[in-house]
Amino acid sequence: MIRNLTIIAVASFVLAVACLGTAFAIGGRDLVKKGGWSFPANIHIEDDDGRVTIRRNGDVTIEDHGPNTSRQIAWTGGDALRVDLPARVIFTQGDKAEITVEGPEGLARRVVLTGERLHFDGDGQGRGFRFDRHGMQTFADRDDLVIRITAPAVRKFTLNGSGDLDIQSYDQPDLALTLNGSGEAYASGKTGKVDLRIAGSGEAELTALTITDAKVAIAGSGEAKLGPTGEADVNIAGSGDVTLTERPASLSKSIAGSGDINESW
């Protein structure tokens, strides 16, 4: 609910500022030759060959991201992946390590991989607008940016912030999945052991993943749904919820707060 309200608020702000940006894109060069157009409250509008960027206190707030594009990022693979940007990340286990970024040009060109960390290069938070044959479109956070990743041996995943992580065709002895923030994660395939940690309001949907043993730790209001058939160790601190879709051979649980463990087998 909070995320939806935030997106609506950002979209409304984008629409208002985009109108100013459009006017500036049309006549901005006649208003200023260098340095852009300054406003009170540290608002600054720049025009770079017709592409408008709005800054506040020097940081990019909203920008014209341009048309959709696709690009490749070189990667040799590894055993860990950390997502530090608002996007939909689709990971598929496969023989070849590769990363494909799809989305608005202004966002796609700023996605970089540093070690195991996938993030934006430069300033800006992904909020923006663009013009196409349908008119002006506004978007925020993870809208429209899709990152497709293939690798053979990733076993540790970390999702920070508000993105989406979809793990497909997983087949490894174990899976370590950590969510920090309000992100959502999904997984399908099979594994012997899951170590799931959620800090915040994140959600993990692992019912399509065949699991033997699982350890789940939630701090906050996060939610997890999974079906371990062997040992299950569940710890909740806060108002988090864990739904078990299979009857585990043994269940160890600890709840500090108003959290719940639901049996749904």
N, C-alpha and C positions, 0 to 999 in steps of 0.2 A: 504493500500500500504506500509506504513512504517513498519507495523507489519510483512508483508511478507518479506520485505527486511531484517528486523532484523533476522527473522528465517533463511533465506538463509545464512546470514553472520555467525550466530551462528553455523549452521550446517556445514559450510565450515571449521570453526575453530575447531569444534568438530572432524571432519574427520582428519584434520591434526594432532591434538593432540592425537587422538585415535590411530593413527599409532605409535606414540612414546609410548603411553601407552601400546599398544599390545607388542611392542618390550620389554618394561620394564617388562610386566607380564611374558614374556618367560624367560628373563635372568636377571631380576632385582635383584633377591636374590643373584646372584653371584657378582653384582656390589656393592651392599650395604647390610649390615647386619641389620642396624638399621637406622631409620630416613628418609628413602626414598632417592630420587635422586634429587639433587638441580640443578637449572638452573639459568642463569641471569634473571633479571627483576622479581625477587621474585617468579619464577615459581617452584613448588615443586610437584613431583610425588610420590605417596605412593602406596604400594602394600599390600593389606590385604587379604591373602589367595587367591591370583589370581584376586581379584577385584581391579581395578585401580581407584584411585581418583587423580584428578589434582587440586592443590590449587594455588592461586595467592594472595600474601600478607596474607597468613594464612587462607583465606576463600576458601571454596569449589567452584570451577568454573565449572568443568565438572566431572562427575563420571559415572562409569559403574553401571547401575541400575539393571542389571540382568533380569531374566525371569519374565513374568507376574504372578501376584498373586492376591488373594482376601482376605480381612480381615474385621472384624466387629469392630465398635467403639460403646461403650456403651453410650446411651443417654436417658434421661428421658423425653425429649421434652421441649418445652417452647413456647413463643410467638414471639421470634426473632431469626434470623440466620444471622451471619456475615461471609462472605467468604473472607479470606485473603490469598489466594494461587491461582496460575495459574492452573486451572483444569476445566473440564466440570462437573458441579454440576447439578444433576437432582433431583428436589424436587417434591414429589407426596404427596398430602394430603391424609392421611389415619389414621386408628384408632391406630396403633402401631408405637411408636417412635423407629426408627432404622437407622443406618448409615452403608453402605457398601462401601468400598474403593476397586477399581479395577485398576490395572495398574502395571508398572514395580516395582519389589520388592523394589528397592532402594528408590523409591518415596513413595510407598504405606505405607511402615513401618514408614515413618516420618510424616504422616498426623495425627494430633491430634485435639481434641476439648477441648477448655478451656472456660467454661461457654457457651456463645452463639457463640464463635469465632472458626471458622475452619481454621487451619493454619498448616505450616510446623514446626516440632520440630527440632531445630538444624540449621546448616548453609546450604548453597547451595540454588540455585534458580530454580532447576528443570531441568537444562540443562544436557544432558547426552547421553550415547550410550549404546548399549548392543549387545551381540552376540547370535544368535540363528541359527536354521537350514537354515535360509535364508541368513546368513552372518551377517555383521555388520549393525545395524540400528542406525541412529542418530535422536534425537528429541530435542525439546526445549519448554519451557513454558508449555502450557496446553495439548500438544500432549500426547495421550495415557492414561492420568490419568482421571478416571471417578469416581465420588462420587455420590452414590445413597442414597437419604435421604427420609424417610417417617416420618411424624409427623401429629398430628391432629389439632394443633392450632397456627401454625406460621403465623403471620400477618405482620411482619416487616422483610424485607430482605435488606441486604447491600452487595454489590459486590465491592470489592476494587481491582484495578489492571486490569489484562488482561484476566480474566477467563470468562467462560460461565455459565449462570444460566438459567435453564429451569424449570419453575414452572408449574406443571401439575395438572389437576383436582381440581383447587382452588375453594373453596366455603366458603367465609367468608364475613362478613359485610363490611370490608374495607381491603385495601392492601396498605402498605407503601413500596416503592421500591426506593433504593438509589444506584446510580452507580457513583463510583469515579475512573476515569481512562479511559481505553479503552475497558472495558468489554462489553459483549453483554448479554441481558436478554430477555427471552421469557416467555409468560404466557398464559394459557388456563383455562377456567372455567367461573366463574361469581363472581361479587362483586358489592356492592352498591357504593363504593367510592374508588378512586385511588389517592394516593399522590406520584407522581413520581418526583424524583430529579436526575439530571445528571450533574456532574461536570467533564469536560474533553471531550473526544471524544466517550464516550460510546453510545450504541444503545439499545433501548428498543422496542421490537416488541410485542405489546399487542392486536393485532387485533383478536386473538382467545379468548380473554377474554371479556365477556359481562359486560359492565360498565354503571352505571347510571351517577354518577358525577365524575369529574376528575380535579385534580390540577397538572399542569406540570410546572416545573422550570428547565431551562437549562442554565448553565454557561459554555460557550465554544463552541465546534463544535459538540456536541452530536446530536443524532437523536431519535425521538420518533414517533411511529405510534400506534394510538389507536382510539376507537370509542365510546366516551361517548354520551349518549342520553339525559341527563339532563343538569346540569350546567358544563361548561368547563371554567377553569381559566388557561391561558397559559402565562408564562413569559419567555422571551428569552433574555439573555445577551451574545452577541457574534454572531457566525455564525451558530448556531444550527437550526435544522429544526423539525417542528412538523407537522405530517400529521393526519388529522381527517377523519376517514373513515365512521363516522355517523354524521348526522346533530344534534348538541346539541340544546336543548331548549333555552339556553342562552350561549353567549360566551363573556368572558372578556379576553382581550389580551394586552400585553405590550412587545415591542421589542426594545432593545437597541443594535444596531449593524446591521449586514447584515442577520440576521436570517429570516426565513420564516415560515408562517403557511399556510399549504396547505389543501384545502378542496377537499376531494376525496370520496364524497358520491354520 
